[in-house]
């Protein structure tokens, strides 16, 4: 490095040494609790998500929302990293015993005041979005925003969600773990968050309260790879079966 302020590589447009030294950072744990809300917006992030969580932080500050951010090291796989979510939610419940927890994905951004969250009276609030597969209609959990009331039923759900880890395989995701712990929701009340709380940035929809940027699209995912491999295998199998039928039709004399 030739000196302070010079380009790291000498090429125009690249990061300078000064810029690298002054790049935004966060402490391993950061909290701002001066807001009037009865909840804390909580997000965890891995080092590669720092730019995204800084955008989330700026949007929370803009609306004066209590928030808590914590850094974790990446898991061995993207799937394993998602399973940190219930661990983090339980950590937040314990850390803020007098406040409720609103979990947000690190790549979300608040676009409008979250007045609905302040008005929630149920134990849990979560988003479901419709999905059609195999000619059937389903409701799929979207856990990019999830509210847990810091009461007995909310804590029971959060613990069961975390405890589902013992039954997880290497490809299990945090949202799968919610399905696995659904029986613990007996007696709990649930608010279904509207679509404005899980608006995906590049899909049409209503003016969002929360916009999700799905930075994980850039991550390597074993589940996606295996899914594609299965599709290829099915396609190859269909072609092979068709070729076999064609060969048999040419080489076997059919006797009525």
C-alpha positions as CSV (number, residue, x, y, z in Angstrom):
1,X,0.0,0.0,0.0
2,X,1.6,3.3,-1.2
3,X,0.1,5.5,1.4
4,X,-3.1,6.6,3.2
5,X,-5.8,7.6,0.8
6,X,-4.4,5.7,-2.2
7,X,-6.4,3.2,-4.1
8,X,-5.8,-0.3,-2.7
9,X,-5.2,-1.7,-6.2
10,X,-4.4,1.6,-8.0
11,X,-7.5,1.2,-10.2
12,X,-10.1,4.0,-10.3
13,X,-13.4,3.2,-8.6
14,X,-12.1,0.6,-6.2
15,X,-12.1,1.0,-2.4
16,X,-9.3,3.2,-1.0
17,X,-7.4,2.4,2.1
18,X,-9.1,5.3,3.9
19,X,-12.5,4.0,2.8
20,X,-11.7,0.5,3.9
21,X,-10.6,1.8,7.3
22,X,-13.8,3.9,7.6
23,X,-16.2,1.3,6.4
24,X,-19.4,1.1,8.5
25,X,-19.2,-1.6,11.2
26,X,-21.3,-2.8,14.1
27,X,-20.3,-4.1,17.5
28,X,-21.0,-7.8,18.1
29,X,-24.2,-6.8,19.9
30,X,-26.0,-3.5,19.4
31,X,-29.2,-2.3,21.1
32,X,-31.3,0.9,20.9
33,X,-34.2,1.0,23.3
34,X,-35.4,4.6,23.4
35,X,-38.6,3.9,21.4
36,X,-42.1,3.8,22.9
37,X,-43.0,0.4,21.5
38,X,-43.7,-2.5,23.8
39,X,-41.5,-4.7,21.6
40,X,-38.0,-4.9,20.3
41,X,-37.2,-5.6,16.6
42,X,-34.5,-8.2,16.7
43,X,-32.2,-9.4,13.9
44,X,-29.1,-11.5,13.8
45,X,-26.6,-11.5,11.0
46,X,-23.5,-13.2,9.9
47,X,-20.4,-11.1,8.7
48,X,-21.3,-11.4,5.1
49,X,-24.7,-9.8,5.8
50,X,-23.3,-6.6,7.4
51,X,-24.4,-4.3,4.5
52,X,-27.9,-5.6,4.7
53,X,-28.2,-5.3,8.5
54,X,-26.9,-1.8,8.3
55,X,-29.7,-0.9,5.9
56,X,-32.2,-2.5,8.3
57,X,-30.7,-0.6,11.2
58,X,-31.1,2.7,9.3
59,X,-34.7,2.0,8.6
60,X,-35.5,1.1,12.2
61,X,-33.8,4.3,13.3
62,X,-35.8,6.4,10.8
63,X,-39.0,5.2,12.5
64,X,-37.7,5.3,16.1
65,X,-38.2,1.6,16.6
66,X,-36.5,-0.3,19.4
67,X,-34.0,-2.7,18.0
68,X,-31.4,-5.2,18.9
69,X,-28.8,-6.6,16.5
70,X,-26.4,-9.5,17.2
71,X,-23.7,-11.1,15.1
72,X,-23.2,-14.9,14.8
73,X,-20.7,-16.8,12.9
74,X,-21.9,-18.6,9.8
75,X,-23.0,-22.2,10.1
76,X,-21.4,-25.0,8.1
77,X,-24.1,-24.6,5.5
78,X,-26.7,-22.0,4.6
79,X,-29.4,-24.4,5.9
80,X,-27.6,-24.7,9.2
81,X,-27.3,-21.0,9.5
82,X,-31.1,-20.6,9.2
83,X,-31.5,-22.9,12.2
84,X,-29.8,-20.2,14.4
85,X,-33.1,-18.2,14.2
86,X,-34.9,-19.9,17.0
87,X,-31.8,-19.9,19.1
88,X,-31.6,-16.1,18.6
89,X,-35.3,-15.6,19.3
90,X,-35.0,-17.4,22.6
91,X,-31.9,-15.3,23.5
92,X,-33.9,-12.1,22.8
93,X,-36.8,-13.3,25.0
94,X,-34.4,-13.9,27.9
95,X,-32.5,-10.7,27.3
96,X,-35.6,-8.5,27.2
97,X,-38.0,-10.0,29.7
98,X,-40.2,-6.9,29.9
99,X,-40.6,-6.6,26.1
100,X,-42.1,-8.6,23.3
101,X,-39.9,-9.8,20.4
102,X,-40.4,-9.0,16.7
103,X,-37.9,-11.1,14.8
104,X,-36.8,-9.6,11.4
105,X,-34.5,-11.1,8.8
106,X,-31.3,-9.1,8.4
107,X,-32.1,-8.3,4.8
108,X,-35.5,-6.7,5.6
109,X,-36.1,-2.9,5.5
110,X,-38.9,-1.0,7.2
111,X,-40.8,1.2,4.7
112,X,-43.7,2.4,6.9
113,X,-44.6,2.6,10.6
114,X,-45.3,-0.9,12.0
115,X,-48.5,0.2,13.8
116,X,-50.1,-3.3,13.5
117,X,-47.3,-4.8,15.6
118,X,-48.0,-2.3,18.4
119,X,-51.7,-3.4,18.3
120,X,-51.2,-7.2,18.4
121,X,-52.8,-8.8,21.3
122,X,-52.1,-12.5,20.4
123,X,-49.3,-14.7,21.6
124,X,-47.7,-15.1,18.1
125,X,-47.9,-13.3,14.8
126,X,-46.6,-14.8,11.6
127,X,-47.1,-14.6,7.9
128,X,-48.4,-17.3,5.6
129,X,-48.5,-17.1,1.9
130,X,-50.4,-19.3,-0.5
131,X,-48.6,-21.9,-2.5
132,X,-49.8,-24.2,-5.3
133,X,-47.9,-27.4,-5.8
134,X,-48.9,-30.7,-7.5
135,X,-52.4,-29.3,-8.1
136,X,-53.0,-28.6,-4.4
137,X,-53.2,-25.3,-2.5
138,X,-51.1,-24.9,0.6
139,X,-50.3,-22.2,3.1
140,X,-46.5,-21.8,3.6
141,X,-45.0,-20.1,6.6
142,X,-42.9,-17.1,5.9
143,X,-40.7,-16.4,9.0
144,X,-38.9,-13.3,7.7
145,X,-41.0,-11.4,10.3
146,X,-42.3,-13.1,13.4
147,X,-43.8,-11.7,16.6
148,X,-43.5,-13.6,19.9
149,X,-45.3,-12.2,23.0
150,X,-43.1,-12.5,26.0
151,X,-45.6,-14.5,28.0
152,X,-45.9,-18.2,28.9
153,X,-47.5,-19.3,25.6
154,X,-45.1,-17.3,23.5
155,X,-42.1,-18.6,25.4
156,X,-43.4,-22.1,25.1
157,X,-43.6,-21.8,21.4
158,X,-40.1,-20.3,21.1
159,X,-38.6,-23.1,23.2
160,X,-40.3,-25.8,21.2
161,X,-39.1,-24.2,18.0
162,X,-35.5,-24.2,19.3
163,X,-35.8,-27.8,20.7
164,X,-36.9,-29.1,17.3
165,X,-33.2,-28.9,16.4
166,X,-32.8,-32.4,17.8
167,X,-35.0,-33.9,15.1
168,X,-33.5,-31.9,12.2
169,X,-31.6,-33.2,9.3
170,X,-28.8,-31.4,7.6
171,X,-31.2,-29.8,5.1
172,X,-33.8,-28.7,7.6
173,X,-34.7,-25.0,7.7
174,X,-35.9,-22.7,10.5
175,X,-39.4,-22.6,8.9
176,X,-39.5,-26.4,8.8
177,X,-38.8,-26.3,12.5
178,X,-41.9,-24.2,13.1
179,X,-44.0,-26.9,11.4
180,X,-42.3,-29.5,13.6
181,X,-43.3,-27.6,16.8
182,X,-46.8,-26.7,15.7
183,X,-48.4,-29.1,18.3
184,X,-47.1,-26.8,21.1
185,X,-49.3,-24.0,19.8
186,X,-52.4,-25.6,21.3
187,X,-54.2,-22.9,23.2
188,X,-52.0,-20.1,21.8
189,X,-53.6,-17.3,19.8
190,X,-52.1,-16.3,16.4
191,X,-52.3,-13.2,14.3
192,X,-51.7,-13.7,10.5
193,X,-49.5,-10.9,9.3
194,X,-50.8,-9.2,6.1
195,X,-48.9,-9.4,2.8
196,X,-47.5,-5.9,3.5
197,X,-45.2,-7.5,6.1
198,X,-43.6,-10.0,3.7
199,X,-43.4,-8.1,0.5
200,X,-40.5,-9.4,-1.7
201,X,-38.7,-6.6,-3.4
202,X,-38.9,-7.8,-7.0
203,X,-42.5,-9.1,-6.9
204,X,-45.7,-7.2,-7.4
205,X,-47.8,-6.4,-4.3
206,X,-49.2,-3.8,-2.0
207,X,-47.1,-0.8,-0.7
208,X,-45.0,-2.6,1.9
209,X,-44.5,-2.0,5.6
210,X,-41.6,-4.5,5.5
211,X,-39.7,-5.2,2.3
212,X,-37.6,-8.3,2.1
213,X,-34.6,-8.4,-0.2
214,X,-33.8,-12.2,0.0
215,X,-30.0,-11.8,0.0
216,X,-29.9,-15.6,0.5
217,X,-30.6,-16.1,-3.2
218,X,-26.9,-15.6,-3.7
219,X,-26.0,-18.3,-1.1
220,X,-25.2,-21.8,-2.0
221,X,-28.1,-24.1,-0.9
222,X,-27.9,-27.8,-0.7
223,X,-31.6,-28.1,-0.8
224,X,-31.8,-26.2,-4.1
225,X,-29.0,-28.3,-5.6
226,X,-30.7,-31.6,-4.6
227,X,-34.1,-30.4,-5.9
228,X,-32.6,-29.6,-9.3
229,X,-30.7,-32.9,-9.3
230,X,-34.0,-34.7,-8.7
231,X,-35.7,-32.8,-11.5
232,X,-32.9,-33.8,-13.8
233,X,-33.1,-37.4,-12.7
234,X,-36.8,-37.5,-13.3
235,X,-36.3,-36.1,-16.7
236,X,-33.6,-38.6,-17.6
237,X,-35.8,-41.4,-16.3
238,X,-38.8,-40.3,-18.5
239,X,-36.5,-40.1,-21.5
240,X,-35.0,-43.5,-20.8
241,X,-38.4,-45.1,-20.3
242,X,-39.6,-43.6,-23.6
243,X,-36.5,-44.9,-25.4
244,X,-37.0,-48.4,-23.9
245,X,-40.6,-48.5,-25.1
246,X,-39.5,-47.4,-28.6
247,X,-36.8,-50.0,-28.7
248,X,-39.2,-52.8,-27.5
249,X,-41.7,-51.7,-30.2
250,X,-39.1,-52.2,-32.8
251,X,-37.5,-55.4,-31.7
252,X,-40.3,-57.5,-30.2
253,X,-43.0,-59.1,-32.2
254,X,-46.2,-58.6,-30.4
255,X,-48.5,-61.7,-30.5
256,X,-52.2,-61.1,-30.0
